[in-house]
Amino acid sequence: MGKRRGERELVRSLSKKQKKHLKEFGEEHPFYDKVLLLLLLHLCFPFQSDNSDKSTAESDSETEVEKVSVYHKLLATLKTSPESESEEEEDESESEETGESETEMDSKGSQETGEAGGSEDDKNDVPEQKEATDTAEQMLGQEQTDGADTSCDLSHGVIEEFTDVKHESEFSLETNFMEEESGDCNADKRDSNSSQAFSEDPFKQHMDRELEEKEVEKMSTLPKTSSQSKWPRLGQLTFSSTLEKHKTLKADKEVDVKQLYLHKPLESTWPKVNKQFLSLVNKPSDPCFTPLQRELFCIMNTYRDLFYPERNALTNGEEIRLAYCLHALNHVLKANAQVLSNNAKRRDQKPGPVSDDYRDQGLTRPKVLMIVPFRECALRIVHIFISLLEVNDKRKIDVSNKKRFKGEFGSDPEEKPPNLKRPEDYEAVFAGNIDDHFRIGVAILQKSMRLYAPFYSSDIIIASPLGMRTVIGAEGEKKRDFDFLSSIEVLIIDQADIYLMQNWEHVLHLMKHINLLPLDSHGVDFSRVRMLNLSNWSKYYRQTLLFSALQDPQINSVFNKHCFNYVGQVAIRNVPLSGSISQVVVQLPHVFRRLEAEDVASVIDARFQFFIDKVLPEYRDAIMSHTLIYVPSYFDYVRLRNYFKKEELNFTHICEYTKKAGVCRARRFFLKGEKQFLLFTERFHFYKRYTIKGIRNLIFYELPTYSHFYSEICNMMKATDNGVDATWTCTVLYSKYDAQKLAAVVGIDRTAQMLQSKKNVHLFVTGEG
């Protein structure tokens, strides 16, 4: 009895954030480098007996049967009362949470599958902890939230996301009317004479255009035509479209807010919210937008797809976030205002046949999906939404579950990682709560906002790729759901480059399941559904906004192959004039060795064969000690590690899964020269940014994803205590398919020369560029 009490006290001693992560994952975030968790889980595990496991399984199966029967009964009616609809959504959100424990994957961990026969340092402990997770959830799930009626069913070990029945009718689009919720907007329409103005609204023009089957077939078969244009701030733009010839889109030097057709409250709140960035602009020509925001929003407001690969967390990240939040909120408010206005018209019309004039909805309610990498990003987005909706200090909007949201998405000052010196870009990216598994639904009406709304009652969904992956599930899984993605009209993917460091497969999985026809009706009134949704043409109307810090073939592929907007696409394609090699501060000879490959698919094998046949033999000699091999891909890292073991080479290795003790041991062996080679993964450098001392010879097995990593790794050589400058070497492997990465490192002019010549290129950097 005393032992159990002591174990419970140990769990209670955890911080709120540790409890949250332990409850969801059964492990701590790899960012924090702590090893207490395994011990904790072994302590927690005895609480769950075999009998409780059986009873839990039985009760789960019984509940599932009840859900199906009630749900099918609900579908038979096609219309629901607010109370029954809320209960249905509670069951769905409960099934989402239950499904997480079965499908959950660490966003940085799916690449583990490539590691056959890995070392003990690199093994993931999650499978050993899976059974203990349910017990930890039972103990930790009693944490109270901010007064929302959030219930916890301990017998099932499941915490429901949301059971706020009393607010369901308040936020229901079906039961509200324009006069009650948004009277100001009606007044605005009456005052502006505005049937003509409303028809010129880009939102109205985009959503009301009815495509013909010939046009859809044309978009599916014919290639896109493209044209170039240069804008003052964005630079070189590429416009592409299939349906219509390119119309010159010019960047206005000054934008009149009224010309943007912003929803009523946003016209007054936007300049106030954006004031912090306007104050940084010298002699601003626009009272509302910075030059970058003006040009970006000009494109967004035409509902074209947009790819902007120059987002920088240090410089323009928040500036861009404000711009796309304004666009997303503007879209939702307009769409909801249209529904509420039509509700009033339908209420006042005489009984008769159903009219097609009121088709203003999708098959499901969610309209905007925002994909961001960390909880901190979601926190900032919600704060921007609140600021944009609050007209003044006297008129505060009602935000339900705000306290709960702040507790789960805010950062705990006590949980900060060790105060080590890190680059500024690292501090900017990893600020705040960096948990990468989350999702939250947001319902918005003009004077109120509902956080933690069930997905089918949400207007906006903010989530991470991993958070979406655990809900969508995989083929064959019992508990999976992606119907709520069927009518997404605006998809925003921010900081796409970070997902390359997490798990890009989650992004691809999401893109395959967006804008599909739903499997169930979810109580929709089909007389209000747009014909474009019923025709399964939603993907041709979806606007995709993609922001990244770099150009990458995988990101380009998503933009080119998964975006079908009938209006067309805009991509910023600026070429780097000078590369990151100019930031190398040590005197170092750089040898770029070109390898040949028949196609993209064969590059991986060709690079491996080239390395072991041509490069590695030159470094086997003991005189070439202290050689660091930088490997961007985890699969390549595993392949090299296995080869080094097979050949019995004197090496050590560090990857993102290596425990802290293993990292310290490997760094010490390499520094002292006890190990000749050090295999080093890019993702470890991304998440840790440790300085590796003792490097004398450097091999880039492949060019780094982030160009500034090249100079960072090279500059580690100056930390070598007894190194001789003349003995330092740097070798880089590249192919013609690495043109984008090569240009980011050496610049566009050198890249053109290197790709034309098949000889090895020798460059010598004298320091300070």
C-alpha positions in Angstrom: 0.0 0.0 0.0 2.8 2.3 0.9 4.6 1.4 -2.3 1.6 2.4 -4.5 1.2 5.6 -2.6 4.8 6.5 -3.2 4.5 5.7 -6.9 1.4 8.0 -7.2 3.3 10.8 -5.4 6.2 10.4 -7.9 3.8 10.8 -10.9 2.1 13.8 -9.1 5.5 15.5 -8.8 5.7 15.8 -12.5 5.1 19.2 -14.0 1.9 19.9 -15.9 3.7 19.7 -19.3 5.4 16.4 -18.4 2.1 14.9 -17.4 0.5 16.1 -20.7 3.3 14.6 -22.8 3.5 11.4 -20.7 -0.3 11.0 -21.1 -0.2 11.4 -24.9 3.0 9.7 -25.9 4.2 7.5 -23.1 7.5 9.4 -23.4 9.0 12.8 -23.1 9.8 15.0 -26.1 13.3 14.1 -27.4 14.2 17.8 -27.3 14.8 17.6 -23.5 17.3 14.8 -23.2 15.9 13.3 -20.0 15.9 9.6 -19.1 13.6 9.6 -16.1 10.6 8.5 -18.2 11.4 4.8 -18.5 11.8 4.5 -14.8 8.5 6.3 -14.2 6.6 4.1 -16.6 8.0 1.0 -15.0 6.8 2.4 -11.7 3.3 3.2 -13.1 2.9 -0.1 -14.9 2.0 -2.3 -11.9 -1.1 -0.2 -11.3 -2.9 -1.9 -14.2 -3.8 -5.5 -13.6 -4.8 -8.1 -16.2 -8.4 -7.9 -15.1 -8.6 -4.2 -15.6 -7.1 -4.7 -19.1 -9.8 -7.2 -20.0 -12.6 -5.1 -18.6 -11.3 -2.0 -20.4 -11.2 -3.9 -23.7 -14.7 -5.3 -23.1 -16.1 -1.8 -22.2 -14.4 -0.3 -25.2 -16.0 -2.8 -27.6 -19.4 -2.3 -26.0 -19.1 1.5 -26.4 -18.0 1.1 -30.0 -21.1 -0.9 -30.8 -23.4 1.6 -29.1 -21.7 4.5 -31.1 -22.3 2.8 -34.4 -26.0 2.0 -33.7 -26.7 5.6 -32.4 -24.8 7.1 -35.2 -26.7 5.2 -37.9 -30.0 6.1 -36.3 -28.8 9.7 -36.4 -27.9 9.5 -40.1 -31.4 8.2 -40.9 -32.8 11.6 -39.9 -30.3 13.7 -41.8 -31.1 16.6 -39.4 -30.3 16.8 -35.7 -31.0 18.9 -32.8 -28.1 20.8 -31.3 -28.0 18.5 -28.2 -27.9 15.3 -30.2 -25.4 16.7 -32.6 -23.1 17.6 -29.7 -23.3 14.1 -28.3 -22.4 12.7 -31.7 -19.4 15.0 -31.9 -18.3 14.0 -28.4 -18.3 10.4 -29.4 -16.2 11.2 -32.5 -13.7 13.2 -30.5 -13.5 10.4 -28.0 -12.8 7.9 -30.8 -10.1 10.2 -32.1 -8.3 10.2 -28.7 -8.6 6.4 -28.4 -7.2 5.9 -31.9 -4.1 7.9 -31.0 -2.8 5.2 -28.7 -2.9 2.7 -31.5 -1.6 4.8 -34.4 0.7 7.3 -32.7 4.1 7.8 -34.2 6.8 10.1 -33.3 7.0 12.7 -36.0 10.8 12.4 -36.0 10.7 8.6 -35.7 9.0 6.9 -38.7 12.3 6.7 -40.4 13.4 4.2 -37.8 12.0 1.5 -40.0 15.1 1.7 -42.1 17.3 0.8 -39.1 17.7 -3.0 -39.2 20.1 -4.2 -36.5 20.7 -0.8 -35.0 22.8 -0.2 -31.9 21.5 0.1 -28.4 22.0 3.8 -28.3 19.6 4.3 -31.2 16.7 2.1 -30.1 13.4 3.8 -29.5 11.8 2.9 -26.1 8.3 3.6 -27.2 7.2 0.0 -27.8 8.3 -1.0 -24.3 6.2 1.8 -22.8 3.0 1.3 -24.8 1.1 -0.8 -22.3 2.0 1.6 -19.5 0.6 4.6 -21.3 -3.1 3.7 -20.5 -2.3 3.6 -16.8 -0.5 6.9 -16.9 -3.4 8.4 -18.7 -5.8 7.3 -16.0 -3.7 8.9 -13.3 -2.8 12.1 -15.2 -6.2 12.6 -16.9 -7.7 14.1 -13.8 -6.1 17.4 -14.5 -8.8 20.1 -14.4 -9.4 22.5 -17.3 -11.0 26.0 -17.2 -14.6 25.2 -16.4 -15.5 23.6 -19.8 -17.4 20.5 -19.2 -14.5 18.2 -20.0 -15.1 14.7 -18.7 -12.7 11.9 -18.1 -13.8 8.3 -18.2 -11.2 6.5 -16.1 -12.6 3.0 -16.8 -11.6 3.5 -20.5 -8.5 5.6 -19.9 -9.8 8.1 -22.5 -10.1 11.9 -22.1 -12.7 13.4 -24.3 -11.5 16.5 -26.2 -14.7 18.5 -25.7 -18.2 18.0 -24.2 -19.3 21.6 -24.0 -23.0 20.9 -24.8 -24.3 24.3 -23.6 -22.3 26.2 -26.2 -23.2 24.0 -29.1 -26.3 25.8 -30.2 -24.7 29.2 -29.7 -22.0 28.3 -32.3 -24.2 26.3 -34.6 -24.5 27.9 -38.1 -27.8 26.2 -38.6 -29.6 27.8 -35.7 -28.2 31.4 -35.8 -29.2 34.3 -37.9 -27.5 37.4 -39.3 -29.5 39.9 -37.3 -28.7 38.2 -34.0 -25.0 37.6 -34.5 -23.7 40.0 -37.1 -26.1 42.9 -37.4 -23.2 45.3 -38.2 -22.5 43.4 -41.4 -26.1 43.8 -42.6 -25.8 47.5 -41.9 -22.6 47.6 -43.8 -24.3 46.0 -46.8 -27.3 48.3 -46.7 -25.1 51.4 -46.5 -22.8 50.4 -49.3 -25.5 49.9 -52.0 -23.9 46.7 -52.3 -25.2 44.1 -54.5 -22.6 45.1 -57.1 -19.8 45.5 -54.5 -20.6 42.1 -53.1 -20.4 40.5 -56.5 -16.9 42.0 -57.0 -15.7 40.4 -53.7 -12.9 37.9 -54.6 -14.4 35.4 -52.2 -17.8 35.6 -53.9 -16.2 35.4 -57.4 -14.1 32.4 -56.5 -16.7 30.3 -54.8 -19.7 31.2 -57.0 -18.0 30.3 -60.3 -19.4 27.0 -61.6 -16.9 24.9 -63.5 -18.0 22.8 -66.5 -17.0 19.2 -67.0 -14.9 20.2 -70.0 -12.9 22.6 -67.9 -12.3 20.0 -65.2 -11.2 17.5 -67.8 -8.9 20.1 -69.3 -7.2 20.8 -65.9 -6.7 17.0 -65.4 -5.1 16.4 -68.8 -3.5 19.5 -70.2 -0.2 21.0 -68.9 -0.1 24.4 -67.3 1.0 27.5 -69.1 3.3 29.8 -67.2 4.6 33.3 -67.3 7.1 35.4 -65.4 6.8 38.7 -63.6 9.0 40.7 -61.2 7.6 42.4 -58.2 9.4 45.0 -56.1 9.5 43.0 -52.8 8.8 39.4 -53.7 11.1 39.4 -56.7 10.8 36.8 -59.5 7.2 35.3 -59.7 6.0 32.5 -61.8 2.3 32.5 -62.7 0.9 29.2 -64.0 -2.7 28.2 -64.9 -4.5 25.7 -67.2 -7.9 27.2 -67.8 -7.2 30.8 -68.7 -4.4 32.8 -70.2 -2.3 34.7 -67.7 -3.6 38.1 -66.7 -0.9 40.4 -65.5 -1.2 40.8 -61.8 0.5 43.9 -60.6 1.6 44.8 -57.0 -0.1 48.0 -55.9 2.2 50.5 -54.2 -0.7 51.4 -51.9 -3.8 49.3 -51.0 -7.1 50.8 -50.0 -8.6 48.7 -47.3 -12.0 48.9 -49.0 -10.7 47.5 -52.2 -9.7 44.3 -50.3 -13.3 43.6 -49.3 -12.3 42.8 -45.7 -15.1 41.7 -43.5 -16.5 44.6 -41.4 -14.6 44.3 -38.1 -11.2 43.5 -39.8 -11.1 46.9 -41.5 -10.6 48.6 -38.2 -8.7 46.0 -36.2 -6.1 45.0 -38.8 -4.1 48.3 -38.8 -3.9 48.2 -35.0 -2.8 44.5 -34.9 -0.2 45.1 -37.6 1.1 48.3 -36.0 4.2 46.6 -34.6 5.5 45.8 -38.1 4.4 49.0 -39.7 6.5 50.9 -37.2 9.6 49.1 -38.5 9.1 50.3 -42.0 11.0 53.5 -43.1 8.5 56.0 -44.7 5.7 53.5 -45.0 3.6 54.2 -48.2 0.8 52.0 -47.0 -1.0 52.7 -43.6 -2.1 49.0 -43.3 0.5 46.7 -44.8 4.3 46.3 -44.9 5.6 46.0 -48.5 6.0 42.2 -48.1 2.5 41.8 -46.6 0.9 44.0 -49.2 2.3 41.8 -52.1 1.6 38.5 -50.4 -2.0 39.5 -49.4 -2.6 40.8 -52.9 -2.0 37.3 -54.2 -3.8 35.6 -51.4 -6.9 37.7 -51.9 -7.2 36.5 -55.6 -7.5 33.0 -54.2 -4.5 31.7 -56.2 -2.2 29.1 -54.8 0.9 30.6 -53.3 4.4 29.1 -52.7 6.8 31.5 -50.8 10.1 29.8 -50.0 11.8 32.7 -48.2 10.1 32.6 -44.9 12.7 33.3 -42.1 11.8 32.8 -38.4 14.2 35.6 -37.5 13.1 38.3 -40.0 9.7 37.9 -41.6 8.1 34.9 -40.0 5.6 36.8 -37.8 5.0 39.3 -40.5 3.8 36.5 -42.8 1.9 34.8 -40.1 -0.2 37.9 -39.5 -0.9 38.2 -43.3 -2.2 34.6 -43.7 -4.2 34.8 -40.4 -6.0 37.9 -41.8 -6.8 36.1 -45.0 -8.0 32.9 -43.2 -10.2 34.8 -40.8 -11.6 37.0 -43.5 -12.6 33.9 -45.5 -14.3 32.3 -42.5 -16.2 35.4 -41.5 -17.5 35.9 -45.1 -18.5 32.3 -45.5 -20.3 32.2 -42.1 -22.0 35.6 -42.8 -23.4 34.2 -46.0 -24.8 31.1 -44.2 -26.4 33.2 -41.4 -27.8 35.7 -43.9 -29.4 32.8 -45.9 -30.8 31.3 -42.7 -32.8 34.5 -42.1 -34.0 34.5 -45.7 -35.1 30.9 -45.5 -36.9 31.6 -42.2 -38.9 34.4 -43.8 -39.7 32.8 -47.1 -43.1 31.2 -47.8 -43.5 27.4 -47.7 -42.8 25.9 -51.1 -40.3 23.9 -53.1 -36.7 24.0 -51.9 -34.7 26.7 -53.8 -31.1 26.3 -55.1 -30.4 29.9 -54.2 -29.1 29.0 -50.7 -26.3 26.6 -51.6 -23.6 28.2 -49.4 -21.9 25.3 -47.5 -19.7 22.3 -48.0 -20.3 18.7 -47.1 -18.7 19.4 -43.7 -18.2 22.6 -41.8 -14.4 23.0 -41.6 -13.2 25.5 -44.2 -9.6 26.3 -43.2 -6.9 23.9 -42.3 -3.7 25.4 -40.9 -0.7 23.1 -40.6 2.0 24.4 -38.2 5.0 22.5 -36.6 4.7 23.3 -32.9 2.1 24.2 -30.3 3.7 27.6 -29.9 2.7 28.4 -33.5 -0.9 27.5 -32.8 -0.9 29.7 -29.7 0.3 32.7 -31.7 -2.3 32.1 -34.4 -5.2 32.0 -31.9 -3.9 35.2 -30.2 -3.9 36.9 -33.6 -7.5 35.7 -34.3 -8.6 37.1 -30.9 -6.8 40.5 -31.6 -8.4 40.8 -35.0 -11.9 40.1 -33.7 -11.7 42.6 -30.8 -12.7 45.9 -32.2 -11.8 47.8 -29.0 -11.0 47.4 -25.3 -14.6 47.7 -24.4 -15.8 45.1 -26.9 -14.1 41.9 -25.9 -15.1 38.8 -27.7 -16.2 35.8 -25.8 -13.5 33.0 -26.0 -14.6 29.7 -24.6 -12.0 27.4 -23.0 -9.3 30.1 -23.2 -7.7 29.0 -19.9 -7.5 25.4 -20.9 -5.9 26.4 -24.2 -3.3 28.6 -22.5 -2.4 25.8 -20.1 -2.0 23.2 -22.9 -0.4 25.3 -25.6 1.5 27.8 -23.5 5.1 27.2 -22.3 6.1 26.6 -18.7 9.1 28.8 -17.7 10.4 25.9 -15.5 10.5 23.6 -18.5 13.0 25.5 -20.5 16.0 23.5 -21.8 19.5 24.1 -20.5 20.7 27.6 -21.1 23.3 26.7 -23.7 24.5 29.0 -26.5 22.6 28.4 -29.7 22.4 30.3 -33.0 19.7 33.0 -33.3 17.7 31.0 -35.9 17.6 28.0 -33.5 16.2 30.2 -30.7 13.6 31.6 -33.0 12.4 28.2 -34.3 12.3 26.5 -31.0 10.8 29.2 -28.9 7.9 28.3 -26.5 6.1 25.0 -26.5 7.7 22.8 -29.1 5.4 19.8 -28.7 4.7 18.6 -32.2 1.6 16.4 -31.6 -1.6 18.5 -31.4 -4.8 19.5 -33.1 -7.5 21.9 -32.2 -10.8 22.9 -33.7 -11.9 26.6 -33.7 -15.4 27.8 -34.3 -15.9 31.5 -35.0 -18.8 33.8 -35.2 -18.3 37.5 -35.3 -18.5 38.2 -31.6 -17.4 34.9 -30.1 -14.8 32.1 -30.5 -15.0 28.5 -29.4 -11.7 26.7 -28.8 -11.6 22.9 -28.7 -14.7 22.6 -30.9 -15.3 19.2 -32.3 -14.0 19.1 -35.9 -17.4 18.8 -37.4 -18.5 22.0 -35.6 -15.3 23.9 -36.4 -14.5 26.5 -39.0 -10.7 26.4 -38.6 -8.6 23.4 -37.7 -5.0 24.1 -36.5 -2.9 21.0 -36.3 0.6 19.5 -36.8 1.2 16.9 -39.4 1.5 14.2 -36.7 -1.7 15.4 -35.1 -3.5 15.0 -38.4 -1.8 11.6 -39.0 -3.1 10.1 -35.8 -6.7 11.1 -36.7 -6.6 10.2 -40.3 -5.1 6.8 -39.5 -4.0 4.2 -42.1 -5.8 1.8 -44.4 -7.4 -1.1 -42.5 -7.5 0.7 -39.1 -10.9 0.6 -37.4 -10.7 4.0 -35.9 -9.8 6.6 -38.5 -11.6 9.7 -39.7 -10.9 12.2 -42.5 -14.4 13.2 -43.6 -13.8 16.6 -41.9 -11.2 17.4 -44.6 -13.8 17.0 -47.4 -14.7 20.7 -47.8 -11.5 22.5 -46.9 -11.4 25.7 -48.9 -8.1 27.2 -47.7 -5.1 25.1 -46.8 -2.2 26.9 -45.1 1.1 25.0 -44.6 3.5 27.1 -42.7 7.2 26.3 -42.0 7.1 23.4 -44.5 10.9 23.0 -44.2 10.6 21.8 -40.6 8.4 18.9 -41.6 11.4 17.6 -43.6 13.2 17.3 -40.2 10.1 15.7 -38.6 8.4 13.3 -41.0 7.5 14.3 -44.5 5.4 11.2 -44.9 2.7 12.8 -42.6 2.4 15.7 -45.0 2.0 13.4 -48.0 -0.5 11.3 -46.1 -2.6 14.4 -45.4 -2.5 15.6 -49.0 -3.8 12.3 -50.1 -6.9 12.5 -47.8 -7.9 16.1 -48.3 -11.0 17.0 -50.3 -12.3 13.5 -50.7 -16.0 12.7 -50.6 -17.0 11.9 -47.0 -18.0 8.4 -46.1 -21.0 9.6 -44.0 -23.4 12.5 -44.3 -22.7 13.9 -40.7 -26.2 15.5 -40.6 -25.6 17.8 -43.5 -28.6 19.6 -45.2 -27.9 18.7 -48.8 -30.2 21.5 -50.0 -27.5 23.9 -48.7 -24.5 22.1 -50.1 -22.7 23.8 -53.1 -22.8 21.9 -56.4 -19.0 22.0 -56.5 -18.8 19.9 -53.4 -21.5 17.4 -54.6 -19.6 17.0 -57.8 -16.4 16.2 -55.9 -14.7 19.2 -57.4 -13.6 20.7 -54.0 -9.9 20.3 -54.8 -10.2 22.6 -57.8 -11.5 25.4 -55.6 -9.1 24.9 -52.7 -6.5 27.6 -52.2 -3.1 26.3 -50.9 -0.7 28.7 -49.2 2.7 27.1 -48.7 5.5 28.9 -46.8 9.0 27.5 -46.4 12.5 28.7 -45.6 14.0 27.0 -48.6 13.4 25.5 -52.0 13.3 21.7 -51.9 12.2 19.1 -54.4 9.8 17.5 -52.0 8.1 20.7 -51.1 8.0 21.7 -54.8 6.4 18.3 -55.5 3.5 18.9 -53.1 2.9 22.3 -54.7 3.0 21.0 -58.2 1.2 17.6 -57.8 -1.3 18.2 -55.0 -2.6 21.7 -55.8 -5.3 21.9 -58.5 -6.7 25.5 -58.0 -8.6 26.5 -61.2 -7.5 30.1 -60.7 -3.9 29.2 -61.0 -0.7 29.3 -59.0 2.0 31.8 -58.0 5.5 30.6 -57.0 8.3 32.9 -55.9 11.5 31.6 -57.7 14.4 33.8 -56.7 17.9 32.4 -57.3 20.6 32.9 -54.7 23.4 35.0 -56.1 25.9 34.2 -53.3 25.8 30.9 -51.4 26.4 30.1 -47.7 30.0 29.1 -48.5 30.7 32.8 -48.2 29.9 32.5 -44.5 32.8 30.0 -43.9 35.3 31.8 -41.6 38.1 29.2 -41.7 40.7 28.8 -44.4 39.6 25.6 -46.0 39.9 23.8 -49.4 36.5 22.6 -50.7 36.4 19.7 -53.2 33.1 19.1 -54.9 33.0 15.7 -56.4 30.3 15.0 -59.0 28.6 11.6 -59.2 26.6 10.4 -62.2 23.1 8.8 -62.0 20.6 7.9 -64.7 17.6 9.3 -62.9 16.4 10.6 -59.5 15.5 7.1 -58.2 19.0 5.8 -58.8 20.8 8.6 -57.1 20.7 7.0 -53.6 22.4 3.8 -54.8 24.8 5.7 -57.0 25.9 8.0 -54.2 26.5 5.0 -51.8 28.6 3.1 -54.5 30.5 6.3 -55.4 31.3 6.9 -51.7 32.6 3.4 -50.9 34.5 3.0 -54.1 36.0 6.5 -54.7 35.9 8.5 -51.5 36.2 6.2 -48.5 39.4 4.5 -49.6 41.2 7.9 -49.6 40.3 8.3 -45.9 41.0 4.8 -44.6 44.7 5.7 -43.9 45.3 6.5 -40.2 46.7 9.9 -41.2 43.2 10.9 -42.3 41.9 10.7 -38.7 39.2 12.9 -37.2 36.9 12.6 -40.2 33.3 13.7 -39.8 30.8 12.4 -42.3 27.7 14.6 -42.5 24.6 12.5 -43.6 21.3 14.3 -44.2 19.1 11.2 -44.7 18.5 8.8 -41.8 18.2 5.9 -44.3 21.7 6.7 -45.7 23.0 7.0 -42.2 21.8 3.5 -41.3 23.2 2.1 -44.5 26.6 3.6 -43.9 26.6 2.5 -40.3 25.9 -1.1 -41.2 28.6 -1.0 -43.9 31.2 0.4 -41.4 30.3 -2.3 -38.9 30.6 -5.0 -41.6 34.0 -3.6 -42.7 35.1 -3.3 -39.0 36.1 0.3 -39.4 37.1 2.4 -36.4 34.1 4.7 -36.1 31.4 6.1 -33.8 28.0 7.6 -34.7 25.5 10.1 -33.5 21.9 10.4 -34.7 18.7 12.0 -33.4 17.8 8.9 -31.5 21.2 8.5 -29.7 20.8 9.0 -25.9 22.7 11.8 -24.2 25.3 9.4 -22.7 26.0 8.0 -26.1 26.4 11.4 -27.6 28.9 12.4 -24.9 30.8 9.2 -25.4 31.0 9.6 -29.2 32.1 13.2 -29.0 34.8 12.3 -26.5 36.1 9.4 -28.6 36.2 11.5 -31.7 38.0 14.4 -30.1 40.7 12.2 -28.6 41.2 10.4 -31.9 40.2 7.0 -30.4 37.6 6.7 -33.3 38.7 7.7 -36.8 35.2 8.4 -38.3 32.1 10.0 -36.9 28.8 9.5 -38.7 26.7 12.5 -38.0 23.0 13.1 -39.1 21.5 16.3 -40.2 18.4 16.0 -38.0 20.6 15.7 -34.9 22.3 18.9 -35.8 18.8 20.5 -36.5 17.5 19.6 -33.0 20.7 20.0 -30.9 23.2 22.3 -32.6 26.1 20.8 -30.6 29.6 21.9 -31.6 31.7 18.9 -32.6 35.3 19.5 -31.7 38.3 17.7 -33.3 37.2 17.8 -36.9 40.1 17.8 -39.4 38.5 16.2 -42.4 34.9 16.8 -43.4 32.8 14.8 -45.8 29.3 16.0 -46.9 27.8 12.7 -48.0 25.0 14.9 -49.5 24.5 18.6 -49.6 22.6 19.8 -46.4 18.9 20.6 -46.6 19.5 24.0 -44.9 22.3 25.9 -46.8 23.5 27.7 -43.6 24.3 24.3 -42.1 27.1 24.0 -44.6 28.9 27.0 -43.1 28.0 26.0 -39.5 29.6 22.6 -39.9 32.7 24.0 -41.6 33.2 26.6 -38.9 33.2 23.9 -36.3 36.8 23.2 -37.4 38.0 26.4 -35.7 37.1 24.7 -32.4 39.8 22.1 -33.0 42.5 22.6 -30.3 45.6 21.2 -32.0 44.6 21.1 -35.6 46.9 22.3 -38.4 45.2 24.4 -40.9 47.0 22.9 -43.9 45.7 19.4 -43.1 42.0 20.4 -43.1 39.9 19.0 -45.9 36.3 19.3 -47.0 34.8 17.0 -49.6 31.2 17.3 -51.0 29.3 14.8 -53.1 26.7 16.1 -55.5 24.8 15.2 -58.6 22.9 17.1 -61.3 19.7 16.5 -59.3 21.1 18.6 -56.4 21.0 21.9 -58.4 18.8 23.8 -55.8 20.9 22.8 -52.8 24.1 23.4 -54.7 23.0 26.9 -55.7 22.2 27.7 -52.1 25.7 26.7 -51.0 27.9 28.1 -53.8 25.7 30.5 -55.7 23.9 30.4 -59.0 26.9 31.3 -61.2 29.2 28.6 -59.8 26.3 26.1 -59.9 25.8 26.6 -63.6 29.5 26.1 -64.3 29.7 23.0 -62.0 26.7 21.3 -63.7 28.1 21.9 -67.2 31.5 20.5 -66.3 31.8 16.8 -65.3 35.1 17.4 -63.5 35.6 17.8 -59.8 35.6 21.4 -58.7 38.2 22.7 -56.2 37.3 25.9 -54.3 39.4 27.6 -51.6 37.8 29.8 -49.0 40.2 32.2 -47.3 37.9 33.0 -44.4 35.3 35.8 -43.9 33.8 35.0 -47.3 
